[in-house]
Amino acid sequence: MPLTKLPPNTILLSGRARATIINDLPIIDTGALPGHFVEKFVSDGVLAFRKVTSATGMQSKYILLEEDYKNKALTEAYVSGSPAMVAVLERGMTVWALLPSGQDITASDYLQQNGDGNLKEATATTAAANVAHYQALETLGAITTLTRCRVDVIQ
């Protein structure tokens, strides 16, 4: 009998021992959750993070981690202006990322940034398109609400 997959309650599922963690920059974004992909930007002259803002730009390898040192759950959003706990992802790492409503995900689907910190099914998988940097590790079917998915970093 197969074991039921339980929520892992952590964002970085593999590679944590070798991960680079950035924790000295603020997150300037309302509603940013652990599992959202973030990008660097300048806010009032200060380097900071915010949720990714482009689906087709450079695919971010920065992901917000849980604030376990504050004993916060994965469902608790970061307070804008607070220090962000961000992992720098490398090929081969596995994360528990967020996907928005409207996706239909099958294990091995290629994924890309959605432009709002979430991932979505990739619009193209060619090297020239350069957007399919992630791959789903589980079948979720039709998604009707913000949902977490185990994802491999492949690029």
Residue pairs with C-beta under 8 A, 6 or more apart in sequence:
5 138
7 148
8 96
8 150
9 66
9 74
10 66
10 68
10 74
10 96
11 34
11 35
11 63
11 64
11 65
11 66
11 74
11 87
11 95
11 96
11 97
12 19
12 63
12 65
12 87
12 93
12 94
12 95
13 93
13 94
13 95
13 96
13 150
14 92
14 93
14 94
15 89
15 90
15 92
15 93
15 94
16 87
18 90
19 87
19 88
19 89
19 90
19 93
20 87
20 88
21 65
21 85
21 86
21 87
21 88
22 62
22 84
22 85
22 86
22 87
22 88
23 83
23 84
23 85
23 86
24 83
25 40
25 47
25 48
25 49
25 83
25 84
25 86
26 43
26 46
26 48
26 49
26 81
26 82
26 83
26 84
27 38
27 48
27 49
27 50
27 64
27 78
27 80
27 81
27 82
27 83
27 84
28 41
28 43
28 48
28 49
28 50
28 80
28 81
29 38
29 49
29 50
29 51
29 78
29 80
29 117
30 77
30 80
31 51
31 77
32 38
32 49
32 50
32 51
32 64
32 77
32 78
32 80
32 84
32 117
33 64
33 74
33 75
33 76
33 77
33 78
33 98
33 117
34 64
34 65
34 66
34 67
34 74
34 78
35 63
35 64
35 74
35 95
35 96
35 97
35 98
35 148
36 51
36 52
36 63
36 64
36 98
36 117
36 118
37 51
37 52
37 60
37 62
37 63
37 64
37 97
37 113
37 117
37 118
37 119
38 49
38 50
38 51
38 52
38 60
38 62
38 63
38 64
38 84
38 86
38 117
39 49
39 50
39 51
39 52
39 53
39 60
39 62
40 47
40 48
40 49
40 62
41 47
41 48
41 49
41 50
42 48
43 50
48 84
49 62
49 64
49 84
49 86
51 116
51 117
52 60
52 113
52 114
52 115
52 116
52 117
53 115
53 116
54 113
54 115
55 112
55 113
55 114
55 115
55 120
55 123
55 131
56 113
56 115
56 131
57 113
59 112
59 113
59 130
59 131
59 133
59 134
59 155
60 113
61 88
61 89
61 90
61 133
61 153
62 86
62 87
62 88
62 89
63 86
63 87
63 89
63 95
63 97
64 78
64 84
64 85
64 86
65 85
65 86
65 87
66 72
66 73
66 74
66 85
67 76
67 78
67 85
69 85
74 96
74 148
78 84
87 95
89 95
89 153
90 153
91 153
91 154
91 155
92 152
92 153
93 152
93 153
94 137
94 150
94 151
94 152
94 153
95 150
95 151
95 153
96 148
96 149
96 150
96 151
97 111
97 118
97 119
97 134
97 148
97 149
97 151
98 117
98 118
98 119
98 146
98 147
98 148
98 149
99 105
99 111
99 114
99 118
99 119
99 120
99 140
99 143
99 146
99 147
99 148
99 149
100 114
100 116
100 118
100 120
100 143
100 146
101 143
101 144
101 145
101 146
102 143
103 120
103 121
103 140
103 142
103 143
104 121
104 141
104 142
104 143
105 121
105 136
105 138
105 139
105 140
105 141
105 143
105 149
106 136
106 139
106 141
107 136
107 137
107 138
107 139
108 135
108 136
109 121
109 122
109 135
109 136
110 121
110 122
110 125
110 132
110 134
110 135
110 136
110 154
111 119
111 120
111 121
111 122
111 132
111 133
111 134
111 135
111 136
111 151
112 119
112 120
112 121
112 122
112 123
112 131
112 132
112 133
112 134
113 119
113 120
113 131
114 120
118 146
119 134
119 149
119 151
122 131
122 132
123 129
123 131
124 131
124 132
125 132
132 154
132 155
133 153
133 154
133 155
134 151
134 152
134 153
134 154
134 155
135 151
135 152
135 154
136 149
136 150
136 151
137 149
137 150
137 151
137 152
138 149
138 150
140 147
140 149
